[in-house]
Structure formats: structure tokens, C-alpha cells
Amino acid sequence: MSKTFRAWNIDQPQLLPPTVQDFVAKDQVAHFVVDLVKEQLDLIEITGTYGSERGQPPFDPRMMTALLLYSYCCGIYSSRRIAKACRERVDFMSIVGLDPPDFRTISDFRKRHLKALSALFVQVLQLCDKAGLVKLGHVALDGTKIKANASKHKAMSYERMEERAAELQAEVDKWLAAAEAADAEEDKLYGKDRQGDELPDWAADKKRRAEKIRAAKAELEAEARAAAEAKAKAEAEAEEERRKEGRKKPGRPAAPPSNEPDPKAQKNFTDPESSIMKSKEGFIQGYNAQAGVDATAQVIVAHGLDAKQSDQHHLLPMTDAIVDNLGRKPEQLSADAGYCSDANLEGLETRGIDGYVATGRAKHPTSGEGGSPRIAAMRERIKAGGQETPYRLRKQLPEPVFGQIKQARDLRQFVLRGLENVRQEWAIVCIDAVMGPALGASGAALPTF
């Protein structure tokens, strides 16, 4: 006896034409994002830039904003991959309404409105605050290194720049001489008024590359001079402070800071504003992304980004950013040893924030000896708290958020280049990370990856 199967009617027309919304579950996150953009967010900074009625009507900026936010929720950052999803995935079709923009339109919209899109972070954060997802009882700070849109193999050290620039210049001089000799020979053959005296393309290319290397050298030299001046100023201020207190600096006098760049200092030719950084995956060409995470629902309440390896200088600006975003300060704040300094601990005291900043690395937050009285007091404070110290929340808060961003949303490398562009791209990523707890509170289904 043969088995009876359900009919497979792929060619059968439907009596009533469905809408694309019918193919997406009601609790799918695409509906949540569309409703959020249409009903909750103020997009005047984006919509206000459209005025002229000439030419073809543009795509609705609300739709484009929803499309970008949903794409980042799904871990899709490339404009080409977003455009492909608009043609192939019903959840994306439910946003664009079967009228997909091409990748260039998506890319241009993101570039044009990048600053306004990143500013939506505060609006989404304030919605979470109104929903009771942010209490600021405890906020933990942490940073993570993310690859830039550039290869570390496209970087060149200052020492190598000098060698390579000389090699290229010698090659250019050699080829110029060869071209001049060839011109003289052709003049004999064709006469001086005949064409044929242009430089070969390969000579011009190498000449431009030599100019680019010289420009990178000049940038490194300017940075070295600025660093030397800053170090000299700090040393002078410290010496003046010791003189007032009647103390002398122990040991031999330090050598004056050099105005010359370190021979190992590097510049990347693809994204010069990124830098070589040490991460858990080894050395990468990237940026240092920062996030402050609230303990109530793991909502990001502040973000930051730069191209410096150290986290220390981020603590007070990130703390102030929380106040700017929500209008009030956190009661407690924790951070790992990378943020520990006497100035940072003093800044938290001045702001009236109950701080817990590790004085030692990893599993031993109270390791280490000496330091200023504030650092010694912080060491004893965390040690006295034992298993009940609020510092234990530090690993429970930022690490899962970074895990969601890097693993679930697959953000291993930024799409844009340049410090300001990447800083705003990180803000958009943080918007979607903030939307995660809001989605959970609303009952919407998170996208599958």
C-alpha cells in the first residue's frame, strides 16, 4: 500500500493575495523594529534633510532607518549583503515592502546620515529607562578590541618607511634617467616637436607611493613631537609638585623625551587612524570599543571608542556620558584594573559615585602592592567585601554583552574606516545591543543567526 502525502501545490494561485507581512510571525523582531521607528523615534534630523521635489522620489527614510537597525540586529553589516537579504528573506521583505533598495542606495544613506543614526542611541536608551530596564544601581565598564577595516600587514614602521622611501626614490630616479635617455634617442629619430616625452605610468605610480610614505613619516614625526611635549609638560608639573613638597625624585634623572618617532612606530595605509592593538586573538589592526552596562537588564548606558590600547583614560568620560544620556549618575560603578589610577579614583569620589576598580589583573583584582593611598584603600575595600563585593558584577555585565555583539551578531570587524566613522558605527551597534533587552521585555522573538 502506497503512502499518502500532503499535496505540493507550488503553482496553485491563491484566492486572496497575501501581504508580505502574512509570511512573518507576529512576534518577529522585524515588526518590533518597524513599530519602534514609526511610532517612537524622532527622525527629524534625517527627514529634515530632504527638501527638493526634483528627480525621482527617494526611499522613505523611516524604512531605510528600520532596515539598517534590523540588519545590525541580525548581524548583517555589509550593504551588499543587506540588499541581497531584501531580495531573498521574507523578514527583510516585510520591512521594504517588496521594493528593495540596491546596495549603493543603502551605503549612501548610511554615509549621509551616519551621525544622525548614531544619535538614536540616546532615544532608544531613554525608552528603556521609561520601561524600567535601567536603574543605574550598578554600572560596569569594560572595553573590547575590534578589528578595523584594514589589514595589519598594510602597516609600515617608521624605520622601514625611511628605507623604503629611499629605495623607491632611487628606483624613480633610475627610471627618470632611463626615460630621459629614451626621449633623447627618440628626439634623434622623430624630432623634438614629436610627442613621446611623457613619464611611464609605473614611474608615476612609484613616485606617488613614495609621496604617500613621506606623508605618513611626517604624521609619525608630528605625533612624536606632540607626545614629547606632553611628557615634558607632565614631568615639569610633577617636578614642581615635588619641589613644593620638598621631595626629590629618586634615582638618576630620566633622559629627556625624544622628538623623533620610535623606529617601531607604525602607520597603516588603508585606515591610518586605526592602530596595532593586542587582543585575545593576538595583535590586530583595530579600535578600542567601550561600553558601560547597567546591572538591571544588561542595557548599554554609555559607549565610546578610540584607537588607543589603554582603557584608563575612558573611565571618567564614560561616567560623564551616563549622566549626559540619562540625566543622573550611577550609584555604583565597577571596572577592571585597566581603568585604575589615582586620578580616576579621585574623579569618582568627586562625583559622589561608589567606585569599585580592581588594582590587579584577571582573577586577582586585589593583587599588587604599593600605589597611592587611594589605590591601597581600594585594594583593601574590594578584599574586605569578599564574595559579596559589588565588584563581582563587573564580569557578569559587560562580557555577555560583548559576547552577543561579537558572537551572535558576528561583529568581528568594522565596515567603515576612519575614527569618527567607526565611532558612529559602534554607536549604531550599541543601539541594537540596547534593543535586545527591550525585545525580551516586549516578548518579541529574537532573530536567528
C-alpha positions in Angstrom: 0.0 0.0 0.0 1.5 3.4 -1.0 1.8 6.2 1.5 -0.4 9.3 1.0 1.4 12.6 1.1 0.2 16.2 1.6 -0.4 17.9 -1.7 2.5 20.0 -3.0 0.8 22.9 -4.8 3.5 25.4 -5.6 1.7 26.6 -8.8 -1.7 27.0 -7.3 -2.9 30.6 -7.3 -4.4 32.0 -4.0 -7.9 33.3 -3.9 -6.9 36.4 -1.9 -3.5 37.9 -2.5 -1.4 37.9 0.7 0.6 40.8 2.0 4.3 40.2 2.8 3.5 40.7 6.5 1.5 37.5 6.4 4.7 35.5 5.9 6.4 36.8 9.0 5.3 35.7 12.5 3.5 38.3 14.6 6.1 38.2 17.4 9.1 38.5 15.0 11.6 41.3 15.8 11.1 42.9 12.4 7.6 44.1 13.5 9.1 45.5 16.7 11.8 47.5 14.8 9.3 48.9 12.3 6.9 49.9 15.1 9.8 51.5 17.1 10.9 53.6 14.2 7.4 54.6 13.0 5.9 55.4 16.5 8.7 56.0 19.0 11.9 57.5 17.4 12.2 61.2 16.4 13.9 61.1 12.9 13.7 64.9 12.2 17.5 65.1 11.8 17.2 62.6 8.9 13.8 63.5 7.4 14.6 67.3 7.7 17.5 67.0 5.1 15.0 66.2 2.3 13.5 69.2 0.6 13.7 69.3 -3.1 10.9 67.6 -5.2 13.1 67.3 -8.2 14.2 64.0 -9.5 12.9 60.5 -8.6 11.3 60.3 -5.1 13.8 58.8 -2.6 13.1 55.8 -0.4 11.2 56.6 2.8 14.0 57.5 5.3 11.9 55.7 8.1 12.0 52.5 6.1 15.8 52.9 5.4 16.4 53.5 9.2 14.3 50.5 10.1 16.2 48.4 7.5 19.6 49.4 8.9 18.7 48.8 12.5 17.2 45.4 11.8 20.2 44.4 9.7 22.5 45.2 12.6 20.2 43.2 14.9 20.7 40.2 12.5 24.5 40.7 12.3 24.4 41.9 8.7 26.6 45.0 8.2 27.6 44.9 4.5 25.4 47.0 2.2 25.6 44.3 -0.4 24.5 41.6 2.0 21.6 43.8 3.2 20.5 44.3 -0.4 20.6 40.6 -1.0 18.6 39.9 2.1 15.9 42.3 0.9 15.5 40.2 -2.2 15.7 36.8 -0.6 14.4 36.9 3.0 10.8 37.5 3.9 11.6 39.2 7.2 13.6 41.9 5.2 10.8 42.0 2.6 8.3 42.8 5.3 10.3 46.0 6.0 11.0 47.1 2.4 7.6 46.0 1.2 8.8 44.1 -1.9 10.6 47.3 -3.1 14.2 46.6 -2.3 16.8 49.3 -2.5 20.1 48.4 -4.1 23.4 48.2 -2.2 24.6 51.6 -3.3 21.4 53.3 -2.0 21.8 51.6 1.4 25.5 52.5 1.5 24.9 56.2 0.6 22.1 56.5 3.1 24.3 55.2 5.9 27.1 57.5 5.0 24.9 60.5 4.6 23.0 60.1 7.9 25.7 58.3 10.0 25.8 60.9 12.7 22.0 61.1 13.0 21.7 57.3 13.1 24.3 57.1 15.9 22.4 59.8 17.9 19.4 57.5 18.0 21.2 55.6 20.8 20.1 58.1 23.4 16.5 57.9 22.3 16.4 54.1 22.5 18.2 54.2 25.9 15.7 56.7 27.3 12.8 54.4 26.1 14.5 51.5 28.0 14.7 53.9 31.0 11.0 54.6 30.8 10.3 50.9 30.6 12.1 50.3 33.9 15.0 48.5 32.3 17.7 50.9 33.6 18.1 51.6 37.3 21.7 52.8 37.5 22.1 50.9 40.8 25.3 49.4 39.4 27.1 50.1 36.1 30.2 48.1 34.9 32.7 49.5 32.4 34.8 47.4 30.0 36.4 47.6 26.6 37.0 45.2 23.8 39.3 45.3 20.8 37.6 45.1 17.4 39.3 44.8 14.0 39.4 47.8 11.7 38.5 47.6 8.1 42.3 47.3 7.3 45.0 44.7 7.4 47.8 45.0 9.8 50.1 43.8 7.0 49.4 47.1 5.2 51.2 49.0 8.0 54.8 50.1 7.8 57.2 51.1 10.6 58.9 54.4 10.7 62.3 52.7 10.3 61.1 50.8 7.3 59.5 53.9 5.8 62.9 55.6 5.7 64.5 52.6 4.0 61.6 52.0 1.5 61.2 55.7 0.6 64.9 55.8 -0.2 64.6 52.6 -2.3 61.6 54.0 -4.2 63.3 57.3 -4.8 66.3 55.5 -6.2 64.1 53.5 -8.5 62.2 56.6 -9.6 65.5 58.5 -10.3 66.8 55.5 -12.2 63.6 55.3 -14.3 63.5 59.0 -14.9 67.1 58.9 -16.2 66.1 55.9 -18.4 63.1 57.9 -19.7 65.2 61.0 -20.3 67.7 58.9 -22.3 64.9 57.3 -24.2 63.5 60.7 -25.0 66.8 61.9 -26.3 67.1 58.9 -28.5 63.6 59.4 -29.8 64.3 63.1 -30.5 67.1 62.0 -32.8 64.7 59.6 -34.5 61.5 61.6 -34.6 62.5 65.2 -34.0 61.9 67.5 -30.9 58.4 68.5 -31.9 57.1 65.0 -31.9 55.1 63.5 -28.9 56.7 60.9 -26.7 58.2 62.7 -23.7 55.6 61.6 -21.0 56.7 59.6 -18.0 55.8 55.9 -17.9 52.8 55.0 -15.7 54.9 52.8 -13.5 57.3 55.7 -12.7 54.4 57.9 -11.8 52.8 55.3 -9.6 56.0 54.7 -7.6 56.5 58.4 -7.3 53.0 58.7 -5.7 53.7 55.8 -3.4 57.0 57.5 -2.2 55.0 60.7 -1.6 52.5 58.7 0.5 55.2 57.2 2.6 56.8 60.6 3.2 53.4 61.9 4.3 53.0 59.0 6.7 56.5 59.7 8.1 55.5 63.3 8.6 52.5 62.3 10.6 54.5 60.0 12.8 57.1 62.8 13.4 54.3 65.2 14.3 52.8 62.7 16.8 56.2 62.0 18.3 56.7 65.8 18.8 53.3 66.2 20.4 53.9 63.2 22.7 57.3 64.5 23.7 55.9 67.9 24.5 53.0 66.4 26.6 55.5 64.2 28.5 57.9 67.1 29.2 54.9 69.2 30.5 53.8 66.3 32.8 57.3 65.9 34.1 57.7 69.6 34.7 54.4 69.7 36.6 55.4 66.6 38.7 58.8 68.2 39.4 57.1 71.4 40.5 54.8 69.4 42.8 57.7 67.6 44.4 59.6 70.9 44.8 56.7 72.4 46.7 56.5 69.4 49.0 60.3 69.4 49.5 60.8 66.0 47.9 63.3 64.8 45.3 62.7 62.3 42.5 64.6 59.1 43.4 67.1 57.6 41.1 69.0 59.1 38.2 67.4 61.8 36.1 65.4 60.4 33.2 66.5 61.2 29.6 64.6 64.0 28.0 61.7 62.8 25.7 62.8 62.4 22.1 61.1 64.3 19.3 62.0 61.5 16.9 59.4 58.7 16.3 60.1 55.3 17.7 61.6 53.2 14.8 58.9 50.6 15.6 56.0 53.1 15.4 53.7 52.2 12.5 51.2 53.8 10.2 48.5 51.9 8.3 47.9 53.0 4.7 44.3 51.6 4.5 43.0 53.1 7.7 45.6 55.4 9.1 43.5 56.3 12.2 43.4 52.7 13.4 46.3 51.2 15.3 48.0 47.9 16.1 46.4 46.5 19.4 46.9 43.4 21.5 43.7 41.4 21.9 42.8 37.9 23.0 43.2 36.8 19.4 46.7 38.3 19.2 47.8 41.5 17.6 45.2 43.2 15.4 44.8 46.4 13.4 41.8 47.8 15.1 40.0 50.1 17.6 39.2 50.0 21.3 35.4 49.9 21.8 34.0 50.8 25.2 30.6 50.1 26.9 29.0 50.9 30.2 26.4 48.2 31.1 23.6 48.6 33.7 23.0 45.7 36.1 19.2 45.6 35.9 18.8 44.2 32.3 22.3 44.5 30.8 21.4 47.6 28.9 24.3 49.7 27.5 24.0 53.1 29.1 27.2 54.7 27.5 29.6 53.9 24.7 32.9 55.2 23.4 35.7 54.3 21.0 39.2 55.3 20.1 42.4 53.9 18.7 44.4 53.7 21.9 45.4 50.4 23.6 44.8 51.7 27.2 41.4 51.8 28.8 42.4 54.1 31.7 41.5 57.4 30.1 38.0 56.2 29.4 36.7 55.8 32.9 35.7 59.4 33.7 34.4 60.4 30.2 32.3 57.2 30.2 30.9 58.1 33.6 30.0 61.6 32.5 28.4 60.2 29.3 26.0 58.2 31.5 24.9 61.4 33.1 24.6 63.1 29.7 22.5 60.2 28.4 20.1 59.7 31.3 20.3 62.9 33.4 21.5 61.1 36.5 24.6 59.4 37.8 25.0 55.7 38.7 25.1 54.8 42.4 27.9 52.3 41.9 30.4 51.8 39.2 32.9 48.9 38.7 35.8 48.5 36.3 38.8 46.2 35.9 42.5 47.1 36.6 42.9 48.7 33.2 41.0 51.7 34.4 42.8 52.0 37.8 44.6 55.2 38.5 44.7 57.7 41.4 43.2 60.4 39.2 40.3 58.1 38.2 39.6 57.1 41.8 39.7 60.8 42.9 37.3 61.6 40.0 34.8 59.0 41.2 35.0 60.4 44.7 34.4 64.0 43.4 31.3 62.8 41.5 30.0 61.1 44.6 30.0 57.6 42.9 30.6 54.4 44.9 33.5 53.0 42.8 35.0 49.5 42.7 38.0 49.5 40.5 40.4 46.5 40.6 44.0 47.1 41.5 45.2 43.7 40.0 44.5 41.7 36.9 42.0 38.9 36.0 41.3 36.5 38.9 43.2 38.6 41.4 41.6 42.0 41.5 43.2 42.9 44.8 46.8 41.8 43.9 49.7 44.2 43.8 51.4 46.3 46.4 52.1 50.0 47.0 50.5 52.7 45.0 48.8 55.9 46.2 46.7 55.9 49.4 43.6 55.8 47.3 44.7 52.7 45.4 45.7 51.0 48.6 42.3 51.8 50.2 40.5 50.5 47.1 42.6 47.2 47.3 41.5 46.7 50.9 37.9 47.7 50.2 37.5 45.0 47.5 39.3 42.5 49.6 37.2 43.2 52.6 34.0 42.6 50.6 35.0 39.0 49.8 32.4 37.1 47.8 29.8 39.8 48.4 31.7 42.7 47.0 29.9 44.6 44.2 33.0 44.2 42.1 31.9 40.7 41.3 29.2 42.2 39.0 31.9 43.5 36.6 32.4 40.2 34.8 28.7 39.4 34.8 27.6 42.6 33.0 29.9 43.7 30.0 31.2 40.3 29.0 27.9 38.8 27.9 27.0 42.0 26.0 30.3 41.8 24.1 29.7 38.1 23.5 26.3 39.0 22.0 27.8 41.7 19.8 30.8 39.6 18.6 29.4 36.1 18.5 25.6 36.3 18.0 25.7 39.5 15.8 29.1 38.5 14.3 30.8 41.9 14.6 34.4 40.9 14.2 35.4 43.8 12.0 34.0 47.3 11.4 32.7 48.1 7.9 33.6 51.8 7.9 37.1 53.5 8.0 38.3 56.5 9.9 38.0 57.1 13.7 34.8 59.3 13.5 33.0 57.0 11.1 33.9 53.9 13.2 32.9 55.7 16.4 29.4 56.3 15.0 29.2 52.8 13.6 29.9 51.5 17.1 27.0 53.7 18.4 24.6 52.0 15.9 25.9 48.6 17.1 25.2 49.7 20.6 21.6 50.7 19.7 20.9 47.2 18.6 22.5 45.8 21.8 20.2 48.1 23.8 17.2 46.9 21.8 18.0 43.3 22.9 16.7 43.7 26.5 13.7 45.8 25.2 12.8 42.9 22.8 13.0 40.5 25.6 10.7 42.7 27.7 8.2 43.1 24.8 8.1 39.3 24.1 9.2 39.7 20.5 11.2 36.8 19.1 14.9 37.5 18.6 16.2 36.9 15.1 18.0 33.6 14.5 21.5 33.7 13.1 
